[in-house]
Amino acid sequence: MLVHHHPWQDDLIELIKLGVFHLNKDTAFDNRIAFLIFDVSVESIFKTFLTLPDEITKIKIKYQQRKEAIEGNFHNLARTVKEAAATVTETEITHIQYYHDQRNNLYHQGTGITISQQNAFKYGQLSISMLNKLLSVDVSGILIDNAEVKVEAQKVANRWQVVLDGFQDAVYKVVENIEPKLLLPSSQRRLRSISLNDSTRYSAQEENYQLFITEQIQDEKIKSWLLNLLESKSTSLAARNLETMMGWSKDPVYICLLIIGYSLTLDDDFDTTFLSPDEEIDMVEYIHDHIFGTYGSVKWHLQWLDTLTLPISSFGTFDEFVQKGDKICETLQSKQNVLIEWLQKNT
């Protein structure tokens, strides 16, 4: 959790985040960059700590000694910080000085010097510890060991997959009562084949989709509405809407949700009757709390967990990413309950 209330803390937080961003890429180049950034972070934290007013830091060291430390070499700076801050341990200062010496070798010798991911990780831990102890900012959740993240990410993925499977099952059970033919294995294979067909002829893909809807959808109102969604007077808009429909067709749940939202009166978050061929139909994915956006967001979070093995710095800390995903899963479960209630009343 980020707990900061002072302007001098913000840049240091961003600097450490940048270091973690490079560390997470886990390449030789990015390990070196991360290591250098963490070194700059530590030095900046030390200098910021020694320049803040006594009322904030409660430092007993005289100003002149602090000024000399700031203007002197790194080792003198680190020793002065150790003298001023009782919470900083001798081991931490010794390790920081060791890594700073490695930084000097890297800076002056350059070519041929490598920094292991482990050393960059440990220097990152030290920079985070100094930020917490000296400037009262806790960003400990931003840097997690790769192996730990893999284990935790798998647990989270399993939890989210259960939620997604439960929702999909409820959707299919509802559509079995509306358009059962759509859920036949042969129908789903055919729809997926149409969506994956990278045809150079736009008209051919559209014709295949229209034929599928005509043959597989039994309710005439639903059939007419689905076909009409692609009948824009604008050729470019019609092409974009077909592209959207083909994207949705790769996951039959989306087509099922279109039908549910059109044919049933549930809550507003399921409604799709407002979709029009004169607008981009993918707008439904961006309406706050609409089922299309909620379902898609859960899938997106799962995909990131499947492809990333390190903290997701671009989206905050790993814990923040998981908390957001958990919240979206809770919303999806509430929508699943709406479908279950309909099933209980109508089957």
Summary of the structure (lengths in Angstrom):
residues: 347
radius of gyration: 28.3
end to end distance: 47.1
largest distance: 86.3
contacts: 1054
relative contact order: 0.10
helix: 76%
strand: 0%
